[in-house]
Amino acid sequence: MVALRNHLRGLAVTGADPATLLAWLNSAAFHLAGVIATAICGIYDPLTRTLRWARAGHLPPLIVRDGVGRISPVPVGMLLGAQADAGYQEATLTLALGDILVLYTDGLIERRDQSLDDALRELARQASRPVPDIGLFADHLLTAGLSDTGDDTCLLVIAIR
């Protein structure tokens, strides 16, 4: 992941859109032989509160608006490194003041005895609450995440103000 992250940092200076960046990153991953990973890549414009994003097999963002958590619809995007010529689609999220954007890895939600769809629904349910304090909200999601796979977890919670 460190090599892919550094590749993406270098590619990002081109100013390319998220789908193109993932296509280039996929090509690098494919040629690193045996490297397979998920990723999400986005560009946020704070003036319009618009997030343009693409994914490579990664779980979708969760948006909390007015105390209701919703999983974002996902654009097409295959795992990095799985196929040399994989294509990626881009999606756009327009965020409102007061929204909470949650990005996370599968280590937060994945369970051996539950489908991924059920785990995503449970995450949205756990996130459906007013968010007066972003730190306590992040702690709540980490505590409520009942993953049993032993996988690492990364959680990014952003308040739109």
C-alpha positions in Angstrom: 0.0 0.0 0.0 2.9 2.4 0.7 4.1 2.0 -2.9 0.7 2.5 -4.3 0.1 5.6 -2.1 3.4 7.1 -3.3 2.5 6.3 -6.9 -0.8 8.1 -6.4 0.8 11.1 -4.8 3.1 11.5 -7.8 0.2 11.0 -10.3 -2.0 13.5 -8.5 0.2 16.4 -9.4 -1.0 16.0 -13.0 -4.4 17.4 -12.1 -6.1 14.4 -13.7 -9.6 13.4 -12.6 -10.1 10.6 -10.0 -11.1 7.9 -12.6 -8.0 8.6 -14.7 -5.7 8.6 -11.7 -7.1 5.2 -10.6 -6.6 3.8 -14.2 -2.9 4.9 -14.1 -2.5 3.6 -10.6 -4.0 0.3 -11.7 -1.5 0.0 -14.5 1.3 0.5 -12.0 -0.2 -2.0 -9.5 -0.6 -4.6 -12.3 3.1 -4.2 -13.3 4.2 -4.5 -9.7 3.2 -8.2 -10.0 1.0 -9.6 -7.2 -0.1 -6.3 -5.8 -3.9 -6.2 -5.4 -5.6 -3.5 -3.4 -8.7 -1.4 -3.1 -8.6 2.4 -3.2 -10.8 5.4 -3.3 -9.7 8.6 -5.0 -11.4 11.9 -4.8 -11.1 15.6 -5.4 -13.1 18.0 -3.1 -14.0 21.5 -4.1 -14.8 23.4 -0.9 -16.4 26.3 -2.8 -19.1 24.1 -4.3 -18.9 21.4 -1.6 -18.6 18.9 -4.4 -16.7 15.6 -4.1 -15.7 14.0 -7.4 -14.6 10.4 -6.7 -13.8 7.0 -8.1 -13.2 3.7 -6.5 -11.1 0.6 -7.2 -13.1 -2.1 -5.4 -13.2 0.0 -2.3 -16.3 0.4 0.0 -18.4 3.5 -0.7 -18.5 6.6 1.3 -21.2 7.1 3.9 -23.0 10.5 4.2 -24.8 11.5 7.4 -27.3 14.3 6.6 -29.8 15.5 9.1 -29.0 12.6 11.4 -29.6 9.9 8.7 -26.7 7.8 7.4 -26.8 6.7 3.8 -24.3 4.7 1.8 -23.4 6.4 -1.5 -24.2 4.6 -4.8 -21.0 3.2 -6.2 -19.4 3.8 -9.6 -17.8 0.8 -11.4 -14.2 0.2 -10.4 -12.3 -3.1 -10.2 -9.6 -3.8 -7.6 -6.2 -2.3 -8.4 -3.8 -4.7 -10.0 -6.4 -7.3 -11.0 -6.6 -6.5 -14.7 -4.2 -4.5 -16.8 -6.8 -2.4 -18.7 -9.4 -1.9 -16.0 -11.6 1.1 -16.4 -13.0 3.3 -13.7 -16.1 5.5 -13.5 -16.5 8.7 -11.6 -19.3 9.8 -9.3 -20.1 13.2 -7.8 -21.4 13.9 -4.3 -22.8 17.4 -3.5 -22.5 17.9 0.2 -24.5 20.3 2.3 -23.5 22.3 5.3 -23.7 20.1 8.3 -23.1 16.8 6.4 -20.7 14.3 7.7 -18.6 12.3 5.2 -17.3 9.0 6.4 -14.6 7.0 4.6 -13.5 3.7 6.0 -11.8 0.4 5.3 -13.4 -3.0 5.4 -11.7 -3.7 8.7 -14.4 -1.5 10.3 -17.4 -3.5 9.1 -16.5 -6.9 7.6 -17.8 -10.0 9.5 -17.5 -13.7 8.6 -21.1 -14.4 9.5 -22.7 -11.4 7.7 -23.0 -10.3 4.1 -21.2 -7.1 3.0 -24.6 -5.5 2.2 -25.9 -6.3 5.7 -22.7 -4.8 7.2 -23.1 -1.6 5.1 -26.7 -1.3 6.3 -25.6 -1.7 9.9 -22.9 1.0 9.4 -25.6 3.3 8.1 -27.8 2.5 11.0 -25.0 3.1 13.5 -24.2 6.4 11.8 -27.8 7.6 11.8 -27.7 10.0 14.7 -27.1 13.7 15.3 -23.4 14.5 15.3 -22.7 17.3 17.8 -19.0 16.2 18.3 -17.1 14.7 15.4 -14.5 13.0 17.7 -17.2 11.3 19.7 -19.0 10.3 16.5 -15.8 8.7 15.2 -15.3 6.9 18.5 -18.9 5.6 18.3 -18.4 4.2 14.8 -15.2 2.5 15.9 -16.9 1.0 19.0 -20.0 0.0 17.0 -17.9 -1.6 14.3 -18.1 -5.3 15.1 -15.7 -6.6 12.5 -14.3 -10.1 13.4 -11.8 -10.5 10.6 -8.7 -9.1 12.5 -8.2 -6.7 9.5 -6.7 -3.2 10.0 -9.2 -0.4 10.2 -8.8 3.1 8.9 -11.6 5.7 9.5 -11.8 9.3 8.2 -14.7 11.4 9.4 -15.2 14.9 7.9 -17.7 17.5 9.0 -18.8 19.9 6.2 -18.9 23.4 7.7 
